[in-house]
Amino acid sequence: MATYVTLATLTDQGIRTMKDLARRFQNADQTFASFGARIEEIFLLLGAYDYVVVSEAPDDEAIARAMLAIGGQGNVRTQTFRAFRRDETLRLIEGLP
């Protein structure tokens, strides 16, 4: 499975409905699972972003679908990045000149 890092900011709606956060986290887990993906961890942040999400998915299409489904609920805006673990990075550089 590929690893992804998502930076998320709350929308006005997301801020107004913070009391539903536990339910939204549970819904996110279910949404990701429906696309064969998995949320490893969600961190609350201080600063320009409100959350960082570390997740795994079988491919870019699966994570794109999951993020579109989450974003479509209107609570967060996201930026998602493919992240390469240490062993993956070392494999990528094998054979470089």
SEFIZA-3560 file (N, C-alpha, C; in Angstrom, 3 decimals):
REM SEFIZA-3560
<numar><xx>0.848</xx><yy>-1.183</yy><zz>0.000</zz><atom>N</atom></numar>
<numar><xx>0.000</xx><yy>0.000</yy><zz>0.000</zz><atom>CA</atom></numar>
<numar><xx>0.892</xx><yy>1.244</yy><zz>0.000</zz><atom>C</atom></numar>
<numar><xx>0.452</xx><yy>2.240</yy><zz>-0.705</zz><atom>N</atom></numar>
<numar><xx>1.171</xx><yy>3.508</yy><zz>-0.769</zz><atom>CA</atom></numar>
<numar><xx>0.771</xx><yy>4.387</yy><zz>0.414</zz><atom>C</atom></numar>
<numar><xx>1.693</xx><yy>5.244</yy><zz>0.859</zz><atom>N</atom></numar>
<numar><xx>1.450</xx><yy>6.154</yy><zz>1.978</zz><atom>CA</atom></numar>
<numar><xx>1.162</xx><yy>7.548</yy><zz>1.435</zz><atom>C</atom></numar>
<numar><xx>0.216</xx><yy>8.224</yy><zz>2.078</zz><atom>N</atom></numar>
<numar><xx>-0.162</xx><yy>9.580</yy><zz>1.693</zz><atom>CA</atom></numar>
<numar><xx>-0.233</xx><yy>10.463</yy><zz>2.929</zz><atom>C</atom></numar>
<numar><xx>0.117</xx><yy>11.722</yy><zz>2.743</zz><atom>N</atom></numar>
<numar><xx>0.007</xx><yy>12.723</yy><zz>3.798</zz><atom>CA</atom></numar>
<numar><xx>-0.953</xx><yy>13.791</yy><zz>3.283</zz><atom>C</atom></numar>
<numar><xx>-1.958</xx><yy>14.103</yy><zz>4.079</zz><atom>N</atom></numar>
<numar><xx>-2.943</xx><yy>15.112</yy><zz>3.701</zz><atom>CA</atom></numar>
<numar><xx>-2.911</xx><yy>16.252</yy><zz>4.702</zz><atom>C</atom></numar>
<numar><xx>-2.818</xx><yy>17.469</yy><zz>4.187</zz><atom>N</atom></numar>
<numar><xx>-2.962</xx><yy>18.675</yy><zz>5.008</zz><atom>CA</atom></numar>
<numar><xx>-4.381</xx><yy>19.163</yy><zz>4.828</zz><atom>C</atom></numar>
<numar><xx>-5.076</xx><yy>19.425</yy><zz>5.925</zz><atom>N</atom></numar>
<numar><xx>-6.481</xx><yy>19.811</yy><zz>5.852</zz><atom>CA</atom></numar>
<numar><xx>-6.742</xx><yy>21.087</yy><zz>6.632</zz><atom>C</atom></numar>
<numar><xx>-7.620</xx><yy>21.903</yy><zz>6.087</zz><atom>N</atom></numar>
<numar><xx>-8.095</xx><yy>23.092</yy><zz>6.789</zz><atom>CA</atom></numar>
<numar><xx>-9.603</xx><yy>22.994</yy><zz>6.908</zz><atom>C</atom></numar>
<numar><xx>-10.104</xx><yy>23.408</yy><zz>8.053</zz><atom>N</atom></numar>
<numar><xx>-11.544</xx><yy>23.390</yy><zz>8.290</zz><atom>CA</atom></numar>
<numar><xx>-12.227</xx><yy>24.494</yy><zz>7.499</zz><atom>C</atom></numar>
<numar><xx>-13.386</xx><yy>24.192</yy><zz>6.970</zz><atom>N</atom></numar>
<numar><xx>-14.230</xx><yy>25.205</yy><zz>6.351</zz><atom>CA</atom></numar>
<numar><xx>-15.057</xx><yy>25.865</yy><zz>7.458</zz><atom>C</atom></numar>
<numar><xx>-15.797</xx><yy>26.902</yy><zz>7.111</zz><atom>N</atom></numar>
<numar><xx>-16.698</xx><yy>27.516</yy><zz>8.094</zz><atom>CA</atom></numar>
<numar><xx>-17.677</xx><yy>26.478</yy><zz>8.634</zz><atom>C</atom></numar>
<numar><xx>-18.209</xx><yy>25.640</yy><zz>7.749</zz><atom>N</atom></numar>
<numar><xx>-19.125</xx><yy>24.585</yy><zz>8.179</zz><atom>CA</atom></numar>
<numar><xx>-18.438</xx><yy>23.632</yy><zz>9.140</zz><atom>C</atom></numar>
<numar><xx>-17.204</xx><yy>23.241</yy><zz>8.826</zz><atom>N</atom></numar>
<numar><xx>-16.460</xx><yy>22.319</yy><zz>9.676</zz><atom>CA</atom></numar>
<numar><xx>-16.216</xx><yy>22.884</yy><zz>11.059</zz><atom>C</atom></numar>
<numar><xx>-15.959</xx><yy>24.184</yy><zz>11.136</zz><atom>N</atom></numar>
<numar><xx>-15.746</xx><yy>24.830</yy><zz>12.436</zz><atom>CA</atom></numar>
<numar><xx>-17.051</xx><yy>24.889</yy><zz>13.222</zz><atom>C</atom></numar>
<numar><xx>-18.135</xx><yy>25.226</yy><zz>12.541</zz><atom>N</atom></numar>
<numar><xx>-19.440</xx><yy>25.330</yy><zz>13.220</zz><atom>CA</atom></numar>
<numar><xx>-19.913</xx><yy>23.992</yy><zz>13.773</zz><atom>C</atom></numar>
<numar><xx>-19.483</xx><yy>22.899</yy><zz>13.167</zz><atom>N</atom></numar>
<numar><xx>-19.990</xx><yy>21.581</yy><zz>13.560</zz><atom>CA</atom></numar>
<numar><xx>-18.924</xx><yy>20.731</yy><zz>14.258</zz><atom>C</atom></numar>
<numar><xx>-18.006</xx><yy>21.379</yy><zz>14.967</zz><atom>N</atom></numar>
<numar><xx>-16.934</xx><yy>20.649</yy><zz>15.650</zz><atom>CA</atom></numar>
<numar><xx>-17.461</xx><yy>19.633</yy><zz>16.655</zz><atom>C</atom></numar>
<numar><xx>-18.635</xx><yy>19.863</yy><zz>17.204</zz><atom>N</atom></numar>
<numar><xx>-19.179</xx><yy>18.911</yy><zz>18.184</zz><atom>CA</atom></numar>
<numar><xx>-19.431</xx><yy>17.540</yy><zz>17.547</zz><atom>C</atom></numar>
<numar><xx>-19.475</xx><yy>17.483</yy><zz>16.215</zz><atom>N</atom></numar>
<numar><xx>-19.687</xx><yy>16.230</yy><zz>15.496</zz><atom>CA</atom></numar>
<numar><xx>-18.377</xx><yy>15.570</yy><zz>15.073</zz><atom>C</atom></numar>
<numar><xx>-17.265</xx><yy>16.046</yy><zz>15.605</zz><atom>N</atom></numar>
<numar><xx>-15.956</xx><yy>15.592</yy><zz>15.133</zz><atom>CA</atom></numar>
<numar><xx>-15.752</xx><yy>14.082</yy><zz>15.296</zz><atom>C</atom></numar>
<numar><xx>-16.155</xx><yy>13.513</yy><zz>16.411</zz><atom>N</atom></numar>
<numar><xx>-15.976</xx><yy>12.060</yy><zz>16.606</zz><atom>CA</atom></numar>
<numar><xx>-16.721</xx><yy>11.286</yy><zz>15.523</zz><atom>C</atom></numar>
<numar><xx>-17.919</xx><yy>11.711</yy><zz>15.204</zz><atom>N</atom></numar>
<numar><xx>-18.704</xx><yy>11.063</yy><zz>14.153</zz><atom>CA</atom></numar>
<numar><xx>-18.037</xx><yy>11.250</yy><zz>12.788</zz><atom>C</atom></numar>
<numar><xx>-17.495</xx><yy>12.443</yy><zz>12.538</zz><atom>N</atom></numar>
<numar><xx>-16.825</xx><yy>12.697</yy><zz>11.265</zz><atom>CA</atom></numar>
<numar><xx>-15.571</xx><yy>11.843</yy><zz>11.110</zz><atom>C</atom></numar>
<numar><xx>-14.813</xx><yy>11.666</yy><zz>12.184</zz><atom>N</atom></numar>
<numar><xx>-13.641</xx><yy>10.790</yy><zz>12.127</zz><atom>CA</atom></numar>
<numar><xx>-14.063</xx><yy>9.358</yy><zz>11.802</zz><atom>C</atom></numar>
<numar><xx>-15.124</xx><yy>8.894</yy><zz>12.449</zz><atom>N</atom></numar>
<numar><xx>-15.614</xx><yy>7.538</yy><zz>12.196</zz><atom>CA</atom></numar>
<numar><xx>-16.079</xx><yy>7.413</yy><zz>10.744</zz><atom>C</atom></numar>
<numar><xx>-16.780</xx><yy>8.424</yy><zz>10.253</zz><atom>N</atom></numar>
<numar><xx>-17.242</xx><yy>8.428</yy><zz>8.871</zz><atom>CA</atom></numar>
<numar><xx>-16.055</xx><yy>8.419</yy><zz>7.906</zz><atom>C</atom></numar>
<numar><xx>-15.008</xx><yy>9.174</yy><zz>8.229</zz><atom>N</atom></numar>
<numar><xx>-13.810</xx><yy>9.195</yy><zz>7.375</zz><atom>CA</atom></numar>
<numar><xx>-13.180</xx><yy>7.805</yy><zz>7.311</zz><atom>C</atom></numar>
<numar><xx>-13.088</xx><yy>7.122</yy><zz>8.456</zz><atom>N</atom></numar>
<numar><xx>-12.547</xx><yy>5.755</yy><zz>8.464</zz><atom>CA</atom></numar>
<numar><xx>-13.356</xx><yy>4.852</yy><zz>7.533</zz><atom>C</atom></numar>
<numar><xx>-14.674</xx><yy>4.951</yy><zz>7.605</zz><atom>N</atom></numar>
<numar><xx>-15.548</xx><yy>4.127</yy><zz>6.769</zz><atom>CA</atom></numar>
<numar><xx>-15.428</xx><yy>4.497</yy><zz>5.296</zz><atom>C</atom></numar>
<numar><xx>-15.344</xx><yy>5.790</yy><zz>5.024</zz><atom>N</atom></numar>
<numar><xx>-15.205</xx><yy>6.244</yy><zz>3.639</zz><atom>CA</atom></numar>
<numar><xx>-13.910</xx><yy>5.720</yy><zz>3.038</zz><atom>C</atom></numar>
<numar><xx>-12.805</xx><yy>5.864</yy><zz>3.762</zz><atom>N</atom></numar>
<numar><xx>-11.529</xx><yy>5.359</yy><zz>3.273</zz><atom>CA</atom></numar>
<numar><xx>-11.614</xx><yy>3.852</yy><zz>3.036</zz><atom>C</atom></numar>
<numar><xx>-12.180</xx><yy>3.126</yy><zz>3.975</zz><atom>N</atom></numar>
<numar><xx>-12.276</xx><yy>1.669</yy><zz>3.850</zz><atom>CA</atom></numar>
<numar><xx>-13.078</xx><yy>1.271</yy><zz>2.605</zz><atom>C</atom></numar>
<numar><xx>-14.082</xx><yy>2.054</yy><zz>2.271</zz><atom>N</atom></numar>
<numar><xx>-14.899</xx><yy>1.724</yy><zz>1.097</zz><atom>CA</atom></numar>
<numar><xx>-14.103</xx><yy>1.811</yy><zz>-0.206</zz><atom>C</atom></numar>
<numar><xx>-12.965</xx><yy>2.503</yy><zz>-0.177</zz><atom>N</atom></numar>
<numar><xx>-12.095</xx><yy>2.607</yy><zz>-1.348</zz><atom>CA</atom></numar>
<numar><xx>-10.829</xx><yy>1.762</yy><zz>-1.183</zz><atom>C</atom></numar>
<numar><xx>-10.811</xx><yy>0.902</yy><zz>-0.177</zz><atom>N</atom></numar>
<numar><xx>-9.665</xx><yy>0.033</yy><zz>0.054</zz><atom>CA</atom></numar>
<numar><xx>-8.495</xx><yy>0.747</yy><zz>0.713</zz><atom>C</atom></numar>
<numar><xx>-8.750</xx><yy>1.908</yy><zz>1.296</zz><atom>N</atom></numar>
<numar><xx>-7.706</xx><yy>2.716</yy><zz>1.943</zz><atom>CA</atom></numar>
<numar><xx>-7.881</xx><yy>2.656</yy><zz>3.457</zz><atom>C</atom></numar>
<numar><xx>-6.908</xx><yy>3.236</yy><zz>4.171</zz><atom>N</atom></numar>
<numar><xx>-6.956</xx><yy>3.210</yy><zz>5.637</zz><atom>CA</atom></numar>
<numar><xx>-6.293</xx><yy>4.460</yy><zz>6.189</zz><atom>C</atom></numar>
<numar><xx>-6.946</xx><yy>5.083</yy><zz>7.170</zz><atom>N</atom></numar>
<numar><xx>-6.341</xx><yy>6.206</yy><zz>7.878</zz><atom>CA</atom></numar>
<numar><xx>-5.477</xx><yy>5.642</yy><zz>8.994</zz><atom>C</atom></numar>
<numar><xx>-4.189</xx><yy>5.976</yy><zz>8.975</zz><atom>N</atom></numar>
<numar><xx>-3.286</xx><yy>5.532</yy><zz>10.034</zz><atom>CA</atom></numar>
<numar><xx>-3.395</xx><yy>6.433</yy><zz>11.251</zz><atom>C</atom></numar>
<numar><xx>-3.442</xx><yy>7.758</yy><zz>11.019</zz><atom>N</atom></numar>
<numar><xx>-3.487</xx><yy>8.700</yy><zz>12.132</zz><atom>CA</atom></numar>
<numar><xx>-3.975</xx><yy>10.052</yy><zz>11.645</zz><atom>C</atom></numar>
<numar><xx>-4.627</xx><yy>10.763</yy><zz>12.545</zz><atom>N</atom></numar>
<numar><xx>-5.047</xx><yy>12.146</yy><zz>12.309</zz><atom>CA</atom></numar>
<numar><xx>-4.484</xx><yy>12.979</yy><zz>13.453</zz><atom>C</atom></numar>
<numar><xx>-3.768</xx><yy>14.036</yy><zz>13.096</zz><atom>N</atom></numar>
<numar><xx>-3.181</xx><yy>14.931</yy><zz>14.093</zz><atom>CA</atom></numar>
<numar><xx>-3.838</xx><yy>16.300</yy><zz>13.990</zz><atom>C</atom></numar>
<numar><xx>-4.253</xx><yy>16.858</yy><zz>15.114</zz><atom>N</atom></numar>
<numar><xx>-4.699</xx><yy>18.243</yy><zz>15.183</zz><atom>CA</atom></numar>
<numar><xx>-3.461</xx><yy>19.113</yy><zz>15.203</zz><atom>C</atom></numar>
<numar><xx>-3.470</xx><yy>20.198</yy><zz>14.431</zz><atom>N</atom></numar>
<numar><xx>-2.299</xx><yy>21.055</yy><zz>14.320</zz><atom>CA</atom></numar>
<numar><xx>-2.582</xx><yy>22.459</yy><zz>14.822</zz><atom>C</atom></numar>
<numar><xx>-1.533</xx><yy>23.158</yy><zz>15.172</zz><atom>N</atom></numar>
<numar><xx>-1.579</xx><yy>24.591</yy><zz>15.424</zz><atom>CA</atom></numar>
<numar><xx>-0.857</xx><yy>25.241</yy><zz>14.257</zz><atom>C</atom></numar>
<numar><xx>-1.415</xx><yy>26.287</yy><zz>13.692</zz><atom>N</atom></numar>
<numar><xx>-0.752</xx><yy>26.963</yy><zz>12.581</zz><atom>CA</atom></numar>
<numar><xx>-1.648</xx><yy>27.089</yy><zz>11.377</zz><atom>C</atom></numar>
<numar><xx>-1.051</xx><yy>27.075</yy><zz>10.199</zz><atom>N</atom></numar>
<numar><xx>-1.774</xx><yy>27.330</yy><zz>8.953</zz><atom>CA</atom></numar>
<numar><xx>-2.747</xx><yy>26.210</yy><zz>8.585</zz><atom>C</atom></numar>
<numar><xx>-2.501</xx><yy>24.997</yy><zz>9.040</zz><atom>N</atom></numar>
<numar><xx>-3.374</xx><yy>23.869</yy><zz>8.752</zz><atom>CA</atom></numar>
<numar><xx>-3.991</xx><yy>23.374</yy><zz>10.056</zz><atom>C</atom></numar>
<numar><xx>-5.172</xx><yy>22.779</yy><zz>9.942</zz><atom>N</atom></numar>
<numar><xx>-5.873</xx><yy>22.294</yy><zz>11.129</zz><atom>CA</atom></numar>
<numar><xx>-5.586</xx><yy>20.830</yy><zz>11.437</zz><atom>C</atom></numar>
<numar><xx>-5.327</xx><yy>20.026</yy><zz>10.398</zz><atom>N</atom></numar>
<numar><xx>-5.062</xx><yy>18.599</yy><zz>10.580</zz><atom>CA</atom></numar>
<numar><xx>-4.000</xx><yy>18.136</yy><zz>9.604</zz><atom>C</atom></numar>
<numar><xx>-3.282</xx><yy>17.105</yy><zz>10.000</zz><atom>N</atom></numar>
<numar><xx>-2.496</xx><yy>16.314</yy><zz>9.066</zz><atom>CA</atom></numar>
<numar><xx>-2.998</xx><yy>14.880</yy><zz>9.219</zz><atom>C</atom></numar>
<numar><xx>-3.240</xx><yy>14.245</yy><zz>8.088</zz><atom>N</atom></numar>
<numar><xx>-3.747</xx><yy>12.883</yy><zz>8.060</zz><atom>CA</atom></numar>
<numar><xx>-2.715</xx><yy>12.017</yy><zz>7.356</zz><atom>C</atom></numar>
<numar><xx>-2.339</xx><yy>10.924</yy><zz>7.991</zz><atom>N</atom></numar>
<numar><xx>-1.447</xx><yy>9.947</yy><zz>7.381</zz><atom>CA</atom></numar>
<numar><xx>-2.307</xx><yy>8.737</yy><zz>7.039</zz><atom>C</atom></numar>
<numar><xx>-2.275</xx><yy>8.355</yy><zz>5.763</zz><atom>N</atom></numar>
<numar><xx>-3.136</xx><yy>7.260</yy><zz>5.330</zz><atom>CA</atom></numar>
<numar><xx>-2.404</xx><yy>6.349</yy><zz>4.361</zz><atom>C</atom></numar>
<numar><xx>-3.019</xx><yy>5.214</yy><zz>4.087</zz><atom>N</atom></numar>
<numar><xx>-2.499</xx><yy>4.262</yy><zz>3.114</zz><atom>CA</atom></numar>
<numar><xx>-3.610</xx><yy>3.928</yy><zz>2.137</zz><atom>C</atom></numar>
<numar><xx>-3.242</xx><yy>3.743</yy><zz>0.887</zz><atom>N</atom></numar>
<numar><xx>-4.203</xx><yy>3.354</yy><zz>-0.144</zz><atom>CA</atom></numar>
<numar><xx>-3.491</xx><yy>2.478</yy><zz>-1.164</zz><atom>C</atom></numar>
<numar><xx>-4.238</xx><yy>1.650</yy><zz>-1.865</zz><atom>N</atom></numar>
<numar><xx>-3.597</xx><yy>0.769</yy><zz>-2.840</zz><atom>CA</atom></numar>
<numar><xx>-3.001</xx><yy>1.521</yy><zz>-4.038</zz><atom>C</atom></numar>
<numar><xx>-3.552</xx><yy>2.703</yy><zz>-4.351</zz><atom>N</atom></numar>
<numar><xx>-3.039</xx><yy>3.468</yy><zz>-5.492</zz><atom>CA</atom></numar>
<numar><xx>-3.570</xx><yy>4.901</yy><zz>-5.428</zz><atom>C</atom></numar>
<numar><xx>-3.082</xx><yy>5.738</yy><zz>-6.350</zz><atom>N</atom></numar>
<numar><xx>-3.469</xx><yy>7.142</yy><zz>-6.375</zz><atom>CA</atom></numar>
<numar><xx>-4.967</xx><yy>7.329</yy><zz>-6.637</zz><atom>C</atom></numar>
<numar><xx>-5.547</xx><yy>6.462</yy><zz>-7.455</zz><atom>N</atom></numar>
<numar><xx>-6.970</xx><yy>6.580</yy><zz>-7.755</zz><atom>CA</atom></numar>
<numar><xx>-7.817</xx><yy>6.365</yy><zz>-6.505</zz><atom>C</atom></numar>
<numar><xx>-7.443</xx><yy>5.398</yy><zz>-5.685</zz><atom>N</atom></numar>
<numar><xx>-8.207</xx><yy>5.120</yy><zz>-4.462</zz><atom>CA</atom></numar>
<numar><xx>-8.139</xx><yy>6.299</yy><zz>-3.497</zz><atom>C</atom></numar>
<numar><xx>-6.952</xx><yy>6.880</yy><zz>-3.317</zz><atom>N</atom></numar>
<numar><xx>-6.854</xx><yy>8.009</yy><zz>-2.390</zz><atom>CA</atom></numar>
<numar><xx>-7.578</xx><yy>9.217</yy><zz>-2.960</zz><atom>C</atom></numar>
<numar><xx>-7.525</xx><yy>9.409</yy><zz>-4.276</zz><atom>N</atom></numar>
<numar><xx>-8.238</xx><yy>10.528</yy><zz>-4.892</zz><atom>CA</atom></numar>
<numar><xx>-9.737</xx><yy>10.390</yy><zz>-4.661</zz><atom>C</atom></numar>
<numar><xx>-10.270</xx><yy>9.206</yy><zz>-4.836</zz><atom>N</atom></numar>
<numar><xx>-11.702</xx><yy>8.987</yy><zz>-4.603</zz><atom>CA</atom></numar>
<numar><xx>-12.069</xx><yy>9.249</yy><zz>-3.138</zz><atom>C</atom></numar>
<numar><xx>-11.244</xx><yy>8.734</yy><zz>-2.239</zz><atom>N</atom></numar>
<numar><xx>-11.511</xx><yy>8.940</yy><zz>-0.811</zz><atom>CA</atom></numar>
<numar><xx>-11.493</xx><yy>10.422</yy><zz>-0.458</zz><atom>C</atom></numar>
<numar><xx>-10.505</xx><yy>11.145</yy><zz>-0.962</zz><atom>N</atom></numar>
<numar><xx>-10.389</xx><yy>12.566</yy><zz>-0.639</zz><atom>CA</atom></numar>
<numar><xx>-11.511</xx><yy>13.378</yy><zz>-1.279</zz><atom>C</atom></numar>
<numar><xx>-11.930</xx><yy>13.018</yy><zz>-2.485</zz><atom>N</atom></numar>
<numar><xx>-13.067</xx><yy>13.704</yy><zz>-3.105</zz><atom>CA</atom></numar>
<numar><xx>-14.344</xx><yy>13.464</yy><zz>-2.307</zz><atom>C</atom></numar>
<numar><xx>-14.525</xx><yy>12.246</yy><zz>-1.827</zz><atom>N</atom></numar>
<numar><xx>-15.714</xx><yy>11.944</yy><zz>-1.019</zz><atom>CA</atom></numar>
<numar><xx>-15.697</xx><yy>12.722</yy><zz>0.296</zz><atom>C</atom></numar>
<numar><xx>-14.536</xx><yy>12.789</yy><zz>0.938</zz><atom>N</atom></numar>
<numar><xx>-14.415</xx><yy>13.546</yy><zz>2.193</zz><atom>CA</atom></numar>
<numar><xx>-14.626</xx><yy>15.036</yy><zz>1.936</zz><atom>C</atom></numar>
<numar><xx>-13.957</xx><yy>15.572</yy><zz>0.926</zz><atom>N</atom></numar>
<numar><xx>-14.090</xx><yy>16.989</yy><zz>0.606</zz><atom>CA</atom></numar>
<numar><xx>-15.506</xx><yy>17.376</yy><zz>0.232</zz><atom>C</atom></numar>
<numar><xx>-16.215</xx><yy>16.474</yy><zz>-0.398</zz><atom>N</atom></numar>
<numar><xx>-17.587</xx><yy>16.732</yy><zz>-0.811</zz><atom>CA</atom></numar>
<numar><xx>-18.557</xx><yy>16.910</yy><zz>0.345</zz><atom>C</atom></numar>
<numar><xx>-18.158</xx><yy>16.521</yy><zz>1.522</zz><atom>N</atom></numar>
<numar><xx>-19.018</xx><yy>16.695</yy><zz>2.691</zz><atom>CA</atom></numar>
<numar><xx>-18.995</xx><yy>18.129</yy><zz>3.206</zz><atom>C</atom></numar>
<numar><xx>-18.009</xx><yy>18.910</yy><zz>2.747</zz><atom>N</atom></numar>
<numar><xx>-17.992</xx><yy>20.336</yy><zz>3.036</zz><atom>CA</atom></numar>
<numar><xx>-17.358</xx><yy>20.778</yy><zz>4.345</zz><atom>C</atom></numar>
<numar><xx>-16.689</xx><yy>19.878</yy><zz>5.054</zz><atom>N</atom></numar>
<numar><xx>-16.107</xx><yy>20.244</yy><zz>6.347</zz><atom>CA</atom></numar>
<numar><xx>-14.633</xx><yy>20.625</yy><zz>6.285</zz><atom>C</atom></numar>
<numar><xx>-13.930</xx><yy>20.122</yy><zz>5.269</zz><atom>N</atom></numar>
<numar><xx>-12.499</xx><yy>20.407</yy><zz>5.148</zz><atom>CA</atom></numar>
<numar><xx>-12.121</xx><yy>20.624</yy><zz>3.692</zz><atom>C</atom></numar>
<numar><xx>-11.024</xx><yy>21.355</yy><zz>3.515</zz><atom>N</atom></numar>
<numar><xx>-10.352</xx><yy>21.469</yy><zz>2.222</zz><atom>CA</atom></numar>
<numar><xx>-9.002</xx><yy>20.768</yy><zz>2.406</zz><atom>C</atom></numar>
<numar><xx>-8.595</xx><yy>20.021</yy><zz>1.393</zz><atom>N</atom></numar>
<numar><xx>-7.415</xx><yy>19.173</yy><zz>1.573</zz><atom>CA</atom></numar>
<numar><xx>-6.385</xx><yy>19.349</yy><zz>0.466</zz><atom>C</atom></numar>
<numar><xx>-5.154</xx><yy>19.017</yy><zz>0.812</zz><atom>N</atom></numar>
<numar><xx>-4.043</xx><yy>18.863</yy><zz>-0.125</zz><atom>CA</atom></numar>
<numar><xx>-3.383</xx><yy>17.533</yy><zz>0.234</zz><atom>C</atom></numar>
<numar><xx>-3.296</xx><yy>16.649</yy><zz>-0.726</zz><atom>N</atom></numar>
<numar><xx>-2.774</xx><yy>15.314</yy><zz>-0.457</zz><atom>CA</atom></numar>
<numar><xx>-1.498</xx><yy>15.073</yy><zz>-1.252</zz><atom>C</atom></numar>
<numar><xx>-0.528</xx><yy>14.453</yy><zz>-0.587</zz><atom>N</atom></numar>
<numar><xx>0.780</xx><yy>14.195</yy><zz>-1.163</zz><atom>CA</atom></numar>
<numar><xx>1.127</xx><yy>12.723</yy><zz>-1.032</zz><atom>C</atom></numar>
<numar><xx>1.742</xx><yy>12.162</yy><zz>-2.058</zz><atom>N</atom></numar>
<numar><xx>2.284</xx><yy>10.802</yy><zz>-1.969</zz><atom>CA</atom></numar>
<numar><xx>3.559</xx><yy>10.897</yy><zz>-1.155</zz><atom>C</atom></numar>
<numar><xx>3.692</xx><yy>10.043</yy><zz>-0.166</zz><atom>N</atom></numar>
<numar><xx>4.881</xx><yy>10.031</yy><zz>0.697</zz><atom>CA</atom></numar>
<numar><xx>5.572</xx><yy>8.680</yy><zz>0.548</zz><atom>C</atom></numar>
<numar><xx>6.883</xx><yy>8.724</yy><zz>0.429</zz><atom>N</atom></numar>
<numar><xx>7.666</xx><yy>7.499</yy><zz>0.271</zz><atom>CA</atom></numar>
<numar><xx>8.380</xx><yy>7.189</yy><zz>1.583</zz><atom>C</atom></numar>
<numar><xx>8.160</xx><yy>5.990</yy><zz>2.098</zz><atom>N</atom></numar>
<numar><xx>8.838</xx><yy>5.550</yy><zz>3.323</zz><atom>CA</atom></numar>
<numar><xx>10.333</xx><yy>5.379</yy><zz>3.028</zz><atom>C</atom></numar>
<numar><xx>11.101</xx><yy>5.245</yy><zz>4.089</zz><atom>N</atom></numar>
<numar><xx>12.552</xx><yy>5.133</yy><zz>3.968</zz><atom>CA</atom></numar>
<numar><xx>12.966</xx><yy>4.010</yy><zz>3.013</zz><atom>C</atom></numar>
<numar><xx>12.395</xx><yy>2.815</yy><zz>3.196</zz><atom>N</atom></numar>
<numar><xx>12.775</xx><yy>1.691</yy><zz>2.333</zz><atom>CA</atom></numar>
<numar><xx>12.369</xx><yy>1.939</yy><zz>0.882</zz><atom>C</atom></numar>
<numar><xx>11.236</xx><yy>2.589</yy><zz>0.662</zz><atom>N</atom></numar>
<numar><xx>10.820</xx><yy>2.912</yy><zz>-0.703</zz><atom>CA</atom></numar>
<numar><xx>11.776</xx><yy>3.927</yy><zz>-1.336</zz><atom>C</atom></numar>
<numar><xx>12.183</xx><yy>4.906</yy><zz>-0.551</zz><atom>N</atom></numar>
<numar><xx>13.108</xx><yy>5.926</yy><zz>-1.039</zz><atom>CA</atom></numar>
<numar><xx>14.433</xx><yy>5.294</yy><zz>-1.438</zz><atom>C</atom></numar>
<numar><xx>14.939</xx><yy>4.386</yy><zz>-0.610</zz><atom>N</atom></numar>
<numar><xx>16.210</xx><yy>3.722</yy><zz>-0.928</zz><atom>CA</atom></numar>
<numar><xx>16.095</xx><yy>2.888</yy><zz>-2.199</zz><atom>C</atom></numar>
<numar><xx>14.938</xx><yy>2.229</yy><zz>-2.415</zz><atom>N</atom></numar>
<numar><xx>14.732</xx><yy>1.484</yy><zz>-3.654</zz><atom>CA</atom></numar>
<numar><xx>14.705</xx><yy>2.418</yy><zz>-4.859</zz><atom>C</atom></numar>
<numar><xx>14.104</xx><yy>3.607</yy><zz>-4.683</zz><atom>N</atom></numar>
<numar><xx>14.015</xx><yy>4.565</yy><zz>-5.784</zz><atom>CA</atom></numar>
<numar><xx>15.377</xx><yy>5.053</yy><zz>-6.247</zz><atom>C</atom></numar>
<numar><xx>16.299</xx><yy>5.186</yy><zz>-5.316</zz><atom>N</atom></numar>
<numar><xx>17.614</xx><yy>5.750</yy><zz>-5.693</zz><atom>CA</atom></numar>
<numar><xx>18.612</xx><yy>4.696</yy><zz>-6.125</zz><atom>C</atom></numar>
<numar><xx>18.242</xx><yy>3.417</yy><zz>-6.004</zz><atom>N</atom></numar>
<numar><xx>19.149</xx><yy>2.356</yy><zz>-6.454</zz><atom>CA</atom></numar>
<numar><xx>19.466</xx><yy>2.552</yy><zz>-7.939</zz><atom>C</atom></numar>
<numar><xx>20.709</xx><yy>2.477</yy><zz>-8.269</zz><atom>N</atom></numar>
<numar><xx>21.114</xx><yy>2.567</yy><zz>-9.664</zz><atom>CA</atom></numar>
<numar><xx>21.227</xx><yy>3.969</yy><zz>-10.221</zz><atom>C</atom></numar>
<numar><xx>21.022</xx><yy>4.997</yy><zz>-9.385</zz><atom>N</atom></numar>
<numar><xx>21.212</xx><yy>6.359</yy><zz>-9.872</zz><atom>CA</atom></numar>
<numar><xx>22.700</xx><yy>6.606</yy><zz>-10.118</zz><atom>C</atom></numar>
<numar><xx>23.023</xx><yy>7.398</yy><zz>-11.136</zz><atom>N</atom></numar>
<numar><xx>24.441</xx><yy>7.669</yy><zz>-11.407</zz><atom>CA</atom></numar>
<numar><xx>25.082</xx><yy>8.485</yy><zz>-10.302</zz><atom>C</atom></numar>
//
